[in-house]
Amino acid sequence: MEKYSCYEFEVYHAAVNAGKFPEWCYRIKYWHDYYCNWDYIDGGEWFDTEQEARFAAIGHIDKLENGDDHD
């Protein structure tokens, strides 16, 4: 897990499709008050490179912190 601001996130590689399609994604760890435990927000899309997925995760966290994304 990597940390950005008050969130932790993970960029992961799914070895599928024999490299023919984007294979990188991310998930953001957050405290789920309703269930009183940690949960994850899945990035929901795939990226060609690890760096693209990392930038997307950081952008998603920025949106969460600004109230622009209610996942």
Secondary structure as the mmCIF struct_conf table of DSSP 4:
data_model
#
loop_
_struct_conf.conf_type_id
_struct_conf.id
_struct_conf.beg_label_comp_id
_struct_conf.beg_label_asym_id
_struct_conf.beg_label_seq_id
_struct_conf.end_label_comp_id
_struct_conf.end_label_asym_id
_struct_conf.end_label_seq_id
STRN STRN1 GLU A 2 TYR A 4
TURN_TY1_P TURN_TY1_P1 SER A 5 CYS A 6
STRN STRN2 TYR A 7 HIS A 13
HELX_RH_3T_P HELX_RH_3T_P1 ASN A 17 GLY A 19
BEND BEND1 LYS A 20 PHE A 21
STRN STRN3 TRP A 24 HIS A 32
TURN_TY1_P TURN_TY1_P2 ASP A 33 CYS A 36
STRN STRN4 ASN A 37 ASP A 42
BEND BEND2 GLU A 45 GLU A 45
STRN STRN5 PHE A 47 PHE A 47
BEND BEND3 ASP A 48 THR A 49
HELX_RH_AL_P HELX_RH_AL_P1 GLU A 50 ASN A 66
TURN_TY1_P TURN_TY1_P3 GLY A 67 GLY A 67
#
